[in-house]
């Protein structure tokens, strides 16, 4: 079973910006899927993507676009490390400091 949270924002950063923010926060993100299709590690998703799957050190997070932001979905046995990294992803999307 998984968990999900909604992150409401007016504009989403592009993948390069989001990945840089995550690296600055000490996480090493890897893009694994774009809209249900496998992604190369250096692939840049198109601006109109609907779903990204991102690997963080503690596990996988699905980012689903909504009209007013994104939904972050974690799958499986979600522990404290995964929740913390998911929350760091949410902060990176918003462009804020944690």
Backbone atoms as SQL, in Angstrom:
CREATE TABLE atoms (id INTEGER PRIMARY KEY, chain TEXT, resi INTEGER, resn TEXT, atom TEXT, x REAL, y REAL, z REAL);
INSERT INTO atoms VALUES
  (1, 'A', 1, 'UNK', 'N', 0.852, -1.169, 0.000),
  (2, 'A', 1, 'UNK', 'CA', 0.000, 0.000, 0.000),
  (3, 'A', 1, 'UNK', 'C', 0.898, 1.232, 0.000),
  (4, 'A', 2, 'UNK', 'N', 0.432, 2.296, -0.608),
  (5, 'A', 2, 'UNK', 'CA', 1.221, 3.509, -0.711),
  (6, 'A', 2, 'UNK', 'C', 0.564, 4.681, -0.013),
  (7, 'A', 3, 'UNK', 'N', 1.220, 5.807, -0.134),
  (8, 'A', 3, 'UNK', 'CA', 0.732, 7.050, 0.444),
  (9, 'A', 3, 'UNK', 'C', 0.834, 8.129, -0.625),
  (10, 'A', 4, 'UNK', 'N', -0.032, 9.148, -0.515),
  (11, 'A', 4, 'UNK', 'CA', 0.075, 10.251, -1.455),
  (12, 'A', 4, 'UNK', 'C', -0.207, 11.574, -0.761),
  (13, 'A', 5, 'UNK', 'N', 0.429, 12.617, -1.296),
  (14, 'A', 5, 'UNK', 'CA', 0.166, 13.975, -0.848),
  (15, 'A', 5, 'UNK', 'C', 0.008, 14.847, -2.089),
  (16, 'A', 6, 'UNK', 'N', -0.695, 15.950, -1.947),
  (17, 'A', 6, 'UNK', 'CA', -0.843, 16.909, -3.036),
  (18, 'A', 6, 'UNK', 'C', 0.026, 18.119, -2.743),
  (19, 'A', 7, 'UNK', 'N', 0.684, 18.600, -3.787),
  (20, 'A', 7, 'UNK', 'CA', 1.491, 19.813, -3.709),
  (21, 'A', 7, 'UNK', 'C', 0.858, 20.795, -4.677),
  (22, 'A', 8, 'UNK', 'N', 0.283, 21.844, -4.146),
  (23, 'A', 8, 'UNK', 'CA', -0.378, 22.846, -4.985),
  (24, 'A', 8, 'UNK', 'C', 0.602, 23.965, -5.306),
  (25, 'A', 9, 'UNK', 'N', 0.718, 24.248, -6.600),
  (26, 'A', 9, 'UNK', 'CA', 1.625, 25.309, -7.039),
  (27, 'A', 9, 'UNK', 'C', 1.137, 25.855, -8.376),
  (28, 'A', 10, 'UNK', 'N', 1.472, 27.102, -8.628),
  (29, 'A', 10, 'UNK', 'CA', 1.043, 27.764, -9.858),
  (30, 'A', 10, 'UNK', 'C', 1.815, 27.252, -11.074),
  (31, 'A', 11, 'UNK', 'N', 3.092, 26.978, -10.885),
  (32, 'A', 11, 'UNK', 'CA', 3.928, 26.515, -12.000),
  (33, 'A', 11, 'UNK', 'C', 4.890, 25.450, -11.494),
  (34, 'A', 12, 'UNK', 'N', 5.132, 24.458, -12.331),
  (35, 'A', 12, 'UNK', 'CA', 6.067, 23.391, -11.991),
  (36, 'A', 12, 'UNK', 'C', 7.434, 23.694, -12.585),
  (37, 'A', 13, 'UNK', 'N', 8.506, 23.405, -11.839),
  (38, 'A', 13, 'UNK', 'CA', 9.835, 23.582, -12.433),
  (39, 'A', 13, 'UNK', 'C', 10.081, 22.497, -13.479),
  (40, 'A', 14, 'UNK', 'N', 10.959, 22.781, -14.424),
  (41, 'A', 14, 'UNK', 'CA', 11.321, 21.732, -15.379),
  (42, 'A', 14, 'UNK', 'C', 12.173, 20.691, -14.650),
  (43, 'A', 15, 'UNK', 'N', 12.361, 19.534, -15.293),
  (44, 'A', 15, 'UNK', 'CA', 13.069, 18.435, -14.634),
  (45, 'A', 15, 'UNK', 'C', 14.495, 18.817, -14.248),
  (46, 'A', 16, 'UNK', 'N', 15.212, 19.538, -15.116),
  (47, 'A', 16, 'UNK', 'CA', 16.596, 19.901, -14.807),
  (48, 'A', 16, 'UNK', 'C', 16.662, 20.749, -13.534),
  (49, 'A', 17, 'UNK', 'N', 15.751, 21.687, -13.382),
  (50, 'A', 17, 'UNK', 'CA', 15.710, 22.536, -12.186),
  (51, 'A', 17, 'UNK', 'C', 15.359, 21.716, -10.956),
  (52, 'A', 18, 'UNK', 'N', 14.348, 20.867, -11.094),
  (53, 'A', 18, 'UNK', 'CA', 13.923, 20.036, -9.969),
  (54, 'A', 18, 'UNK', 'C', 15.047, 19.094, -9.528),
  (55, 'A', 19, 'UNK', 'N', 15.698, 18.453, -10.478),
  (56, 'A', 19, 'UNK', 'CA', 16.799, 17.542, -10.152),
  (57, 'A', 19, 'UNK', 'C', 17.943, 18.291, -9.469),
  (58, 'A', 20, 'UNK', 'N', 18.237, 19.505, -9.937),
  (59, 'A', 20, 'UNK', 'CA', 19.304, 20.307, -9.316),
  (60, 'A', 20, 'UNK', 'C', 18.934, 20.670, -7.880),
  (61, 'A', 21, 'UNK', 'N', 17.685, 21.013, -7.647),
  (62, 'A', 21, 'UNK', 'CA', 17.240, 21.333, -6.286),
  (63, 'A', 21, 'UNK', 'C', 17.355, 20.118, -5.375),
  (64, 'A', 22, 'UNK', 'N', 17.017, 18.948, -5.888),
  (65, 'A', 22, 'UNK', 'CA', 17.124, 17.728, -5.083),
  (66, 'A', 22, 'UNK', 'C', 18.585, 17.403, -4.775),
  (67, 'A', 23, 'UNK', 'N', 19.452, 17.555, -5.767),
  (68, 'A', 23, 'UNK', 'CA', 20.885, 17.316, -5.528),
  (69, 'A', 23, 'UNK', 'C', 21.422, 18.297, -4.493),
  (70, 'A', 24, 'UNK', 'N', 20.983, 19.550, -4.556),
  (71, 'A', 24, 'UNK', 'CA', 21.408, 20.555, -3.571),
  (72, 'A', 24, 'UNK', 'C', 20.940, 20.191, -2.167),
  (73, 'A', 25, 'UNK', 'N', 19.830, 19.444, -2.084),
  (74, 'A', 25, 'UNK', 'CA', 19.302, 19.001, -0.792),
  (75, 'A', 25, 'UNK', 'C', 19.942, 17.684, -0.334),
  (76, 'A', 26, 'UNK', 'N', 20.897, 17.179, -1.119),
  (77, 'A', 26, 'UNK', 'CA', 21.615, 15.965, -0.728),
  (78, 'A', 26, 'UNK', 'C', 21.023, 14.680, -1.259),
  (79, 'A', 27, 'UNK', 'N', 20.080, 14.763, -2.192),
  (80, 'A', 27, 'UNK', 'CA', 19.477, 13.556, -2.770),
  (81, 'A', 27, 'UNK', 'C', 19.964, 13.379, -4.197),
  (82, 'A', 28, 'UNK', 'N', 20.039, 12.131, -4.638),
  (83, 'A', 28, 'UNK', 'CA', 20.455, 11.822, -6.006),
  (84, 'A', 28, 'UNK', 'C', 19.248, 11.273, -6.763),
  (85, 'A', 29, 'UNK', 'N', 18.474, 12.132, -7.436),
  (86, 'A', 29, 'UNK', 'CA', 17.290, 11.649, -8.144),
  (87, 'A', 29, 'UNK', 'C', 17.658, 10.990, -9.473),
  (88, 'A', 30, 'UNK', 'N', 16.860, 10.023, -9.878),
  (89, 'A', 30, 'UNK', 'CA', 17.020, 9.398, -11.190),
  (90, 'A', 30, 'UNK', 'C', 15.637, 9.233, -11.804),
  (91, 'A', 31, 'UNK', 'N', 15.451, 9.772, -12.971),
  (92, 'A', 31, 'UNK', 'CA', 14.186, 9.659, -13.685),
  (93, 'A', 31, 'UNK', 'C', 14.098, 8.253, -14.273),
  (94, 'A', 32, 'UNK', 'N', 13.027, 7.528, -13.974),
  (95, 'A', 32, 'UNK', 'CA', 12.887, 6.138, -14.434),
  (96, 'A', 32, 'UNK', 'C', 11.805, 5.963, -15.492),
  (97, 'A', 33, 'UNK', 'N', 10.715, 6.746, -15.382),
  (98, 'A', 33, 'UNK', 'CA', 9.627, 6.624, -16.359),
  (99, 'A', 33, 'UNK', 'C', 9.036, 7.999, -16.646),
  (100, 'A', 34, 'UNK', 'N', 8.605, 8.165, -17.894),
  (101, 'A', 34, 'UNK', 'CA', 7.896, 9.373, -18.317),
  (102, 'A', 34, 'UNK', 'C', 6.600, 8.907, -18.963),
  (103, 'A', 35, 'UNK', 'N', 5.490, 9.286, -18.375),
  (104, 'A', 35, 'UNK', 'CA', 4.170, 8.930, -18.909),
  (105, 'A', 35, 'UNK', 'C', 4.045, 7.442, -19.239),
  (106, 'A', 36, 'UNK', 'N', 4.502, 6.610, -18.314),
  (107, 'A', 36, 'UNK', 'CA', 4.354, 5.162, -18.444),
  (108, 'A', 36, 'UNK', 'C', 5.391, 4.480, -19.317),
  (109, 'A', 37, 'UNK', 'N', 6.349, 5.229, -19.844),
  (110, 'A', 37, 'UNK', 'CA', 7.382, 4.648, -20.702),
  (111, 'A', 37, 'UNK', 'C', 8.737, 4.757, -20.005),
  (112, 'A', 38, 'UNK', 'N', 9.587, 3.727, -20.131),
  (113, 'A', 38, 'UNK', 'CA', 10.913, 3.791, -19.517),
  (114, 'A', 38, 'UNK', 'C', 11.685, 5.015, -20.003),
  (115, 'A', 39, 'UNK', 'N', 12.459, 5.599, -19.106),
  (116, 'A', 39, 'UNK', 'CA', 13.249, 6.788, -19.437),
  (117, 'A', 39, 'UNK', 'C', 14.729, 6.479, -19.284),
  (118, 'A', 40, 'UNK', 'N', 15.536, 7.088, -20.137),
  (119, 'A', 40, 'UNK', 'CA', 16.987, 7.007, -19.986),
  (120, 'A', 40, 'UNK', 'C', 17.395, 7.930, -18.844),
  (121, 'A', 41, 'UNK', 'N', 18.480, 7.610, -18.143),
  (122, 'A', 41, 'UNK', 'CA', 18.884, 8.430, -16.994),
  (123, 'A', 41, 'UNK', 'C', 19.083, 9.914, -17.311),
  (124, 'A', 42, 'UNK', 'N', 19.534, 10.232, -18.521),
  (125, 'A', 42, 'UNK', 'CA', 19.789, 11.624, -18.881),
  (126, 'A', 42, 'UNK', 'C', 18.647, 12.245, -19.705),
  (127, 'A', 43, 'UNK', 'N', 17.537, 11.541, -19.802),
  (128, 'A', 43, 'UNK', 'CA', 16.421, 12.019, -20.621),
  (129, 'A', 43, 'UNK', 'C', 15.691, 13.168, -19.936),
  (130, 'A', 44, 'UNK', 'N', 15.266, 14.125, -20.735),
  (131, 'A', 44, 'UNK', 'CA', 14.513, 15.281, -20.251),
  (132, 'A', 44, 'UNK', 'C', 13.051, 15.074, -20.667),
  (133, 'A', 45, 'UNK', 'N', 12.118, 15.071, -19.709),
  (134, 'A', 45, 'UNK', 'CA', 10.717, 14.886, -20.087),
  (135, 'A', 45, 'UNK', 'C', 10.177, 16.095, -20.847),
  (136, 'A', 46, 'UNK', 'N', 9.209, 15.873, -21.731),
  (137, 'A', 46, 'UNK', 'CA', 8.618, 17.008, -22.436),
  (138, 'A', 46, 'UNK', 'C', 7.865, 17.902, -21.453),
  (139, 'A', 47, 'UNK', 'N', 7.661, 19.158, -21.825),
  (140, 'A', 47, 'UNK', 'CA', 6.985, 20.120, -20.949),
  (141, 'A', 47, 'UNK', 'C', 5.576, 19.666, -20.571),
  (142, 'A', 48, 'UNK', 'N', 4.931, 18.905, -21.440),
  (143, 'A', 48, 'UNK', 'CA', 3.536, 18.494, -21.189),
  (144, 'A', 48, 'UNK', 'C', 3.406, 17.120, -20.533),
  (145, 'A', 49, 'UNK', 'N', 4.456, 16.625, -19.856),
  (146, 'A', 49, 'UNK', 'CA', 4.377, 15.325, -19.193),
  (147, 'A', 49, 'UNK', 'C', 3.197, 15.290, -18.225),
  (148, 'A', 50, 'UNK', 'N', 2.672, 14.087, -18.001),
  (149, 'A', 50, 'UNK', 'CA', 1.569, 13.893, -17.059),
  (150, 'A', 50, 'UNK', 'C', 1.983, 13.098, -15.830),
  (151, 'A', 51, 'UNK', 'N', 2.978, 12.208, -15.993),
  (152, 'A', 51, 'UNK', 'CA', 3.425, 11.385, -14.867),
  (153, 'A', 51, 'UNK', 'C', 4.909, 11.078, -15.009),
  (154, 'A', 52, 'UNK', 'N', 5.631, 11.294, -13.910),
  (155, 'A', 52, 'UNK', 'CA', 7.046, 10.936, -13.842),
  (156, 'A', 52, 'UNK', 'C', 7.243, 9.968, -12.693),
  (157, 'A', 53, 'UNK', 'N', 8.128, 9.008, -12.880),
  (158, 'A', 53, 'UNK', 'CA', 8.548, 8.146, -11.770),
  (159, 'A', 53, 'UNK', 'C', 10.015, 8.423, -11.517),
  (160, 'A', 54, 'UNK', 'N', 10.280, 8.775, -10.280),
  (161, 'A', 54, 'UNK', 'CA', 11.609, 9.216, -9.879),
  (162, 'A', 54, 'UNK', 'C', 12.116, 8.326, -8.756),
  (163, 'A', 55, 'UNK', 'N', 13.353, 7.865, -8.890),
  (164, 'A', 55, 'UNK', 'CA', 13.981, 7.112, -7.821),
  (165, 'A', 55, 'UNK', 'C', 14.780, 8.071, -6.957),
  (166, 'A', 56, 'UNK', 'N', 14.549, 7.986, -5.663),
  (167, 'A', 56, 'UNK', 'CA', 15.333, 8.696, -4.657),
  (168, 'A', 56, 'UNK', 'C', 16.065, 7.625, -3.848),
  (169, 'A', 57, 'UNK', 'N', 17.039, 7.980, -3.035),
  (170, 'A', 57, 'UNK', 'CA', 17.775, 6.946, -2.303),
  (171, 'A', 57, 'UNK', 'C', 16.899, 5.977, -1.503),
  (172, 'A', 58, 'UNK', 'N', 15.780, 6.449, -0.957),
  (173, 'A', 58, 'UNK', 'CA', 14.929, 5.579, -0.134),
  (174, 'A', 58, 'UNK', 'C', 13.850, 4.843, -0.919),
  (175, 'A', 59, 'UNK', 'N', 13.673, 5.172, -2.197),
  (176, 'A', 59, 'UNK', 'CA', 12.648, 4.482, -2.979),
  (177, 'A', 59, 'UNK', 'C', 12.093, 5.334, -4.105),
  (178, 'A', 60, 'UNK', 'N', 11.011, 4.846, -4.700),
  (179, 'A', 60, 'UNK', 'CA', 10.402, 5.458, -5.876),
  (180, 'A', 60, 'UNK', 'C', 9.244, 6.361, -5.479),
  (181, 'A', 61, 'UNK', 'N', 9.144, 7.507, -6.176),
  (182, 'A', 61, 'UNK', 'CA', 8.020, 8.425, -6.018),
  (183, 'A', 61, 'UNK', 'C', 7.434, 8.679, -7.403),
  (184, 'A', 62, 'UNK', 'N', 6.117, 8.587, -7.502),
  (185, 'A', 62, 'UNK', 'CA', 5.421, 8.944, -8.731),
  (186, 'A', 62, 'UNK', 'C', 4.927, 10.373, -8.587),
  (187, 'A', 63, 'UNK', 'N', 5.196, 11.191, -9.602),
  (188, 'A', 63, 'UNK', 'CA', 4.736, 12.573, -9.630),
  (189, 'A', 63, 'UNK', 'C', 3.653, 12.651, -10.692),
  (190, 'A', 64, 'UNK', 'N', 2.415, 12.898, -10.288),
  (191, 'A', 64, 'UNK', 'CA', 1.285, 12.999, -11.224),
  (192, 'A', 64, 'UNK', 'C', 0.803, 14.437, -11.300),
  (193, 'A', 65, 'UNK', 'N', 0.758, 14.951, -12.496),
  (194, 'A', 65, 'UNK', 'CA', 0.310, 16.322, -12.707),
  (195, 'A', 65, 'UNK', 'C', -1.189, 16.443, -12.435),
  (196, 'A', 66, 'UNK', 'N', -1.556, 17.549, -11.778),
  (197, 'A', 66, 'UNK', 'CA', -2.953, 17.909, -11.532),
  (198, 'A', 66, 'UNK', 'C', -3.147, 19.323, -12.082),
  (199, 'A', 67, 'UNK', 'N', -4.389, 19.771, -12.220),
  (200, 'A', 67, 'UNK', 'CA', -4.595, 21.126, -12.745),
  (201, 'A', 67, 'UNK', 'C', -3.925, 22.220, -11.909),
  (202, 'A', 68, 'UNK', 'N', -3.800, 22.012, -10.601),
  (203, 'A', 68, 'UNK', 'CA', -3.249, 23.052, -9.731),
  (204, 'A', 68, 'UNK', 'C', -2.004, 22.595, -8.977),
  (205, 'A', 69, 'UNK', 'N', -1.239, 21.676, -9.565),
  (206, 'A', 69, 'UNK', 'CA', -0.021, 21.194, -8.912),
  (207, 'A', 69, 'UNK', 'C', 0.274, 19.761, -9.284),
  (208, 'A', 70, 'UNK', 'N', 0.744, 18.991, -8.302),
  (209, 'A', 70, 'UNK', 'CA', 1.069, 17.582, -8.526),
  (210, 'A', 70, 'UNK', 'C', 0.628, 16.752, -7.325),
  (211, 'A', 71, 'UNK', 'N', 0.505, 15.473, -7.559),
  (212, 'A', 71, 'UNK', 'CA', 0.267, 14.491, -6.499),
  (213, 'A', 71, 'UNK', 'C', 1.530, 13.635, -6.434),
  (214, 'A', 72, 'UNK', 'N', 2.091, 13.491, -5.234),
  (215, 'A', 72, 'UNK', 'CA', 3.268, 12.643, -5.027),
  (216, 'A', 72, 'UNK', 'C', 2.808, 11.345, -4.398),
  (217, 'A', 73, 'UNK', 'N', 3.077, 10.237, -5.071),
  (218, 'A', 73, 'UNK', 'CA', 2.627, 8.923, -4.622),
  (219, 'A', 73, 'UNK', 'C', 3.848, 8.064, -4.325),
  (220, 'A', 74, 'UNK', 'N', 3.871, 7.492, -3.129),
  (221, 'A', 74, 'UNK', 'CA', 4.908, 6.531, -2.762),
  (222, 'A', 74, 'UNK', 'C', 4.256, 5.165, -2.650),
  (223, 'A', 75, 'UNK', 'N', 5.007, 4.142, -3.006),
  (224, 'A', 75, 'UNK', 'CA', 4.461, 2.791, -3.060),
  (225, 'A', 75, 'UNK', 'C', 5.195, 1.888, -2.088),
  (226, 'A', 76, 'UNK', 'N', 4.512, 0.852, -1.642),
  (227, 'A', 76, 'UNK', 'CA', 5.137, -0.163, -0.807),
  (228, 'A', 76, 'UNK', 'C', 5.192, 0.231, 0.650),
  (229, 'A', 77, 'UNK', 'N', 6.158, -0.334, 1.348),
  (230, 'A', 77, 'UNK', 'CA', 6.338, -0.089, 2.770),
  (231, 'A', 77, 'UNK', 'C', 7.059, 1.247, 2.928),
  (232, 'A', 78, 'UNK', 'N', 6.310, 2.286, 3.222),
  (233, 'A', 78, 'UNK', 'CA', 6.857, 3.630, 3.291),
  (234, 'A', 78, 'UNK', 'C', 7.385, 3.897, 4.702),
  (235, 'A', 79, 'UNK', 'N', 8.702, 4.043, 4.807),
  (236, 'A', 79, 'UNK', 'CA', 9.324, 4.310, 6.094),
  (237, 'A', 79, 'UNK', 'C', 9.620, 5.791, 6.280),
  (238, 'A', 80, 'UNK', 'N', 10.222, 6.106, 7.402),
  (239, 'A', 80, 'UNK', 'CA', 10.517, 7.494, 7.742),
  (240, 'A', 80, 'UNK', 'C', 11.462, 8.143, 6.726),
  (241, 'A', 81, 'UNK', 'N', 12.458, 7.402, 6.228),
  (242, 'A', 81, 'UNK', 'CA', 13.378, 7.962, 5.236),
  (243, 'A', 81, 'UNK', 'C', 12.642, 8.331, 3.955),
  (244, 'A', 82, 'UNK', 'N', 11.738, 7.459, 3.512),
  (245, 'A', 82, 'UNK', 'CA', 11.000, 7.735, 2.286),
  (246, 'A', 82, 'UNK', 'C', 10.077, 8.939, 2.455),
  (247, 'A', 83, 'UNK', 'N', 9.435, 9.040, 3.595),
  (248, 'A', 83, 'UNK', 'CA', 8.554, 10.185, 3.850),
  (249, 'A', 83, 'UNK', 'C', 9.370, 11.478, 3.848),
  (250, 'A', 84, 'UNK', 'N', 10.527, 11.454, 4.483),
  (251, 'A', 84, 'UNK', 'CA', 11.381, 12.643, 4.521),
  (252, 'A', 84, 'UNK', 'C', 11.846, 13.037, 3.120),
  (253, 'A', 85, 'UNK', 'N', 12.216, 12.055, 2.298),
  (254, 'A', 85, 'UNK', 'CA', 12.673, 12.354, 0.945),
  (255, 'A', 85, 'UNK', 'C', 11.522, 12.807, 0.060),
  (256, 'A', 86, 'UNK', 'N', 10.354, 12.230, 0.234),
  (257, 'A', 86, 'UNK', 'CA', 9.167, 12.693, -0.497),
  (258, 'A', 86, 'UNK', 'C', 8.866, 14.143, -0.144),
  (259, 'A', 87, 'UNK', 'N', 8.979, 14.472, 1.135),
  (260, 'A', 87, 'UNK', 'CA', 8.735, 15.844, 1.573),
  (261, 'A', 87, 'UNK', 'C', 9.790, 16.805, 1.026),
  (262, 'A', 88, 'UNK', 'N', 11.036, 16.342, 0.914),
  (263, 'A', 88, 'UNK', 'CA', 12.088, 17.154, 0.298),
  (264, 'A', 88, 'UNK', 'C', 11.761, 17.393, -1.170),
  (265, 'A', 89, 'UNK', 'N', 11.212, 16.390, -1.846),
  (266, 'A', 89, 'UNK', 'CA', 10.765, 16.546, -3.232),
  (267, 'A', 89, 'UNK', 'C', 9.666, 17.602, -3.315),
  (268, 'A', 90, 'UNK', 'N', 8.717, 17.559, -2.397),
  (269, 'A', 90, 'UNK', 'CA', 7.631, 18.551, -2.382),
  (270, 'A', 90, 'UNK', 'C', 8.196, 19.961, -2.221),
  (271, 'A', 91, 'UNK', 'N', 9.146, 20.123, -1.330),
  (272, 'A', 91, 'UNK', 'CA', 9.767, 21.436, -1.105),
  (273, 'A', 91, 'UNK', 'C', 10.519, 21.876, -2.360),
  (274, 'A', 92, 'UNK', 'N', 11.203, 20.950, -3.024),
  (275, 'A', 92, 'UNK', 'CA', 11.935, 21.267, -4.251),
  (276, 'A', 92, 'UNK', 'C', 10.986, 21.701, -5.360),
  (277, 'A', 93, 'UNK', 'N', 9.820, 21.093, -5.441),
  (278, 'A', 93, 'UNK', 'CA', 8.826, 21.483, -6.438),
  (279, 'A', 93, 'UNK', 'C', 8.386, 22.919, -6.195),
  (280, 'A', 94, 'UNK', 'N', 8.190, 23.260, -4.931),
  (281, 'A', 94, 'UNK', 'CA', 7.748, 24.602, -4.569),
  (282, 'A', 94, 'UNK', 'C', 8.875, 25.633, -4.678),
  (283, 'A', 95, 'UNK', 'N', 10.134, 25.153, -4.706),
  (284, 'A', 95, 'UNK', 'CA', 11.260, 26.059, -4.808),
  (285, 'A', 95, 'UNK', 'C', 11.614, 26.730, -3.505),
  (286, 'A', 96, 'UNK', 'N', 11.238, 26.101, -2.398),
  (287, 'A', 96, 'UNK', 'CA', 11.498, 26.664, -1.078),
  (288, 'A', 96, 'UNK', 'C', 12.673, 25.961, -0.417),
  (289, 'A', 97, 'UNK', 'N', 13.175, 26.540, 0.647),
  (290, 'A', 97, 'UNK', 'CA', 14.212, 25.918, 1.455),
  (291, 'A', 97, 'UNK', 'C', 13.559, 25.145, 2.575),
  (292, 'A', 98, 'UNK', 'N', 14.112, 23.972, 2.870),
  (293, 'A', 98, 'UNK', 'CA', 13.544, 23.160, 3.955),
  (294, 'A', 98, 'UNK', 'C', 14.191, 23.487, 5.262);
